[in-house]
C-alpha cells in the first residue's frame, strides 16, 4: 500500500480528535459486530472533513465503518483509525480507488494489533500494576488504587495519541518495518519476561494456605507446613496454583466446579483437622 | 437505602468505564475502594478490593471471551462482606457465583444490543451520524442501568439475607471458608497462567517466585531485576546481530 505524504487534509488537531473520540470504543460492544459503532464514532469528524463536497463517498464511508465487524485492543484502535483515514483520503482524491482495500487492511490489522496490545497491556502492564497496587491496598493505603490506574492508563494514552499519527502518516509501512526488524517479537518477549517475574512474586505473596497438621513423636512434633517451608517457603502456594492450572487446562474443569470443590475440600479438611 | 443507591451508582460508574476509555475502573481493586468509602470502612474496602482483584486476575476479556462479571461480583461481594463484617474469605467465596450469574444476564443484554445496532446501518445510509451515536451511547446507558439494578437491588434486598446466612453457619464451616479463602486466589492465578503461559518465559516465573520465597524480595526489587535481565538480553543479542542488521 502506498500513502503519499502530500495532500494530507487532517491536521494534528484533527488527529487528536480521533484519539479523543476513540475513548468510548467499547460503549456499545456486542457479540455480533462488537466495536463497530465505536470505531465509526472515532472517524466521523475526520470523514466529514476528508469527503467535504463528496456526500456520496462520505455516506459510503459511514456505511462501511458502521457495517463492518471491528474488534481490537482499545489502545491500538487510534492507530488503525489513523491508517484508515489515510486510505479514505486516497479514495477521496481519485475516482477509481478500490475501497475494498480499506476493509481488507482493517481486517488484516485488528487481529495482530489485538494480539500485540493485549500482550502488552493485559498480560504485562496490568499484572505489574496489580502486583504493586495490591501490595499498597493490602496495607489499607488508597495510593494502591491510583498506582493500578496510572500504571495501566498512562501508557494507554501515550499509545492512543502517538498511534493515531503513526497510523495516518506512516501507515501500513510502519507495521511492515516493525515486523521485518524483529523488534516486535523482542518486545513481546521482554514484556512476557517482566510479567512472569512479577507473577511469580505474586504467587508467593498473595496465595496463602497453612497446613496445621502435625506428626512425629510427642514432644518432637513436626508440622507439615514446617517441613515444606524448610524446603522452599511458599511451596504450598506454588503447588496450589499449578494444581488448579492442571485441573482447568488439562482436565477441562470449569471455574465454578473448581470453586465448589475447593470450598468442600476446605470444610472437610477442617473437620478432619488437616489445617 | 441511601447506601444501597450509592452502591448501585458504583456499579453504574464501573459500566461507564467503557465510555470513558476502558480505563479498568470497573475492576474490584477500584470498586472495592469506592464501596469502602460508601460503607464507611475504607481500609477493609481496599483489602477486599485488592484480594478480589487478584482472584479475578484471570477474568478479563481478551479477544471476544466474555469473563465472569468482575464488576457486579466485586461490588456486591465487597459490600456484603463489609456490611456484615464477614472478612475476606466470605467475600472470595461469594464473588465468583455472583459474577457468573451476572454474566449470564449480561449475555441477554448483548443479544438485545445486536438487534438495536442493526438500526445503525439505516442511519449510516442516510448520513445521520447523530442517530448512530444515539444508539452507541444509548446502549451503554442500558448497560449502566443493568449494572445499577444489580448492585442496588443485590445490596438492598440481599445484604442482610446473605450476612445472616453466613453468620448462622457452624464454626467449623466458617473456618473451612477461611481456609478456602486462602486457597482461592490460586484459582484466579491459574486462570491467568492459562492465558499468559509460554515456555520461553516460564523460567522467569520461577525466578520471581524464588526471589520472593527465599529472599523476601519486594515487588519493586523483582521488577528491577527483571528489567536488568531484559537489558542484558537485548545487549547480548545486539552484539550478535550487529553485522546482520545495522539499524538496531
Interface residues (C-beta under 8 A of the other chain):
Chain A: X22 X23 X24 X25 X26 X27 X28 X29 X30 X31 X32 X33 X34 X36 X37 X38 X40 X41 X44 X55 X58 X59 X62 X63 X66 X67 X71 X74 X114 X118 X122 X123 X126 X127 X128 X130 X131 X132 X133 X134 X135 X137 X138 X140 X141 X142 X144 X145 X148 X149 X152 X153 X156 X181 X182 X183 X186 X189 X190 X192 X193 X194 X195 X196 X197 X198 X199 X200 X201 X202 X203 X204 X205 X206 X207 X208 X209 X210 X232 X233 X234 X235 X237 X238 X240 X241 X242 X243 X244 X245 X247 X248 X249 X255 X256 X258 X259 X262 X263 X265 X266 X267 X268 X269 X270 X271 X275
Chain B: X18 X19 X20 X21 X22 X23 X24 X25 X27 X29 X30 X32 X33 X42 X43 X46 X47 X49 X50 X51 X53 X54 X57 X60 X62 X63 X64 X68 X93 X96 X97 X100 X110 X111 X113 X114 X117 X120 X121 X123 X124 X125 X126 X127 X129 X132 X133 X135 X136 X137 X139 X140 X172 X173 X175 X176 X177 X179 X180 X182 X183 X184 X185 X186 X187 X189 X190 X191 X192 X193 X194 X195 X196 X197 X198 X200 X201 X202 X204 X205 X206 X207 X208 X209 X210 X211 X212 X213 X214 X217 X218 X219 X220 X222 X223 X225 X226 X227 X229 X230 X233 X234 X237 X245 X247 X248
